[in-house]
Amino acid sequence: MSWVSIDEEQCTMCGLCLTRCERCYSEKDGIIFVQANETTCSLCGHCVALCPAVAITHQKMNMNNFIKLDKEDEITPNQFIEHIRKRRSHRNFRNKEISRDVMETLVDISRYAPTGSNVQNVEIMVIQDRKKIKKLSGLTLDSFDKAMVVINRKIDQLEAEGKEVPGDLRYSMDVLKGRKERGMVKESGKDPIFHNAPTVMIFHSPEFTSAPKDNCVIASTMVTLMAMTLGLESCYIGIFEAAAGYRPIIEELSLPPGNKIFSVLILGYPKIKYLRAVDRKPIKTQWL
């Protein structure tokens, strides 16, 4: 049985559904047919969104969530550019919790982010337990200590054998040394990983799927831009993502089997307010 049906009385035979999706739609003798199922339909919903006659029903999707788009409310290019340029990485937050309602809004907006092959399998873990955040911060620093021991051992062995130490190995050690120095901040009562933020959002996904890293980063980017409209600011925490393969962290988070962390955000109400947009280096571009 098809997931999608066409109301023949309402259908005007405009053919937009067929133009957009030849996997599910076909035409014969001037009649459009649809056969949508798990092998042909990716649940993109484009056929429903395109139909001017509202003649298409998708049984696997919430038809009430296909809201009508109002062109009169379009954001101007300058408004959008200004919003993007306002975004900053914040690491200083007020001691104020983020409500469940606000976080649910941010989680909900994530599902509208594009995903490779429309897999829609990004998952989010929202952590607001301060003790758990503190524990994860400590485990992250522990992971760097363990990694330094392993890399030091490799470097010592190569040097003892008179072999050249690969540049990537030395780079990894330099990065870990920098992270170790950050860890010294912990002794002053500060959190060098999550910066005492009230909320941590972890975006994870099955590792073996279409574009898992892209999917999670796009979803988290949508959250950062939406968060600004709610008075929140954020910062990407790649340093935790890099440590997420550490066994104690894996056990602490208990992600679904086969899932991997691909993006991490901290969020909170900012202590500081930027008065000007900042400059950035021009992007090197080739026009072919």
QUIBEL-V98474 format. One record per run of one state. SS is the DSSP state (helix for helix, strand for strand, loop for the rest). FROM is the first residue (numbers start at 1). LEN is the number of residues. If there is no record, write none. Layout:
[[SS;FROM;LEN] [SS;FROM;LEN]]
This chain:
[[loop;1;3] [strand;4;3] [loop;7;9] [helix;16;5] [loop;21;4] [strand;25;4] [loop;29;2] [strand;31;4] [loop;35;11] [helix;46;5] [loop;51;5] [strand;56;3] [loop;59;4] [helix;63;3] [loop;66;5] [helix;71;3] [loop;74;3] [helix;77;10] [loop;87;2] [strand;89;1] [loop;90;3] [strand;93;1] [loop;94;6] [helix;100;11] [loop;111;5] [helix;116;3] [loop;119;4] [strand;123;5] [loop;128;2] [helix;130;31] [loop;161;6] [helix;167;22] [loop;189;10] [strand;199;8] [loop;207;5] [helix;212;18] [loop;230;3] [strand;233;4] [loop;237;1] [helix;238;6] [loop;244;3] [helix;247;7] [loop;254;5] [strand;259;10] [loop;269;1] [strand;270;1] [loop;271;18]]
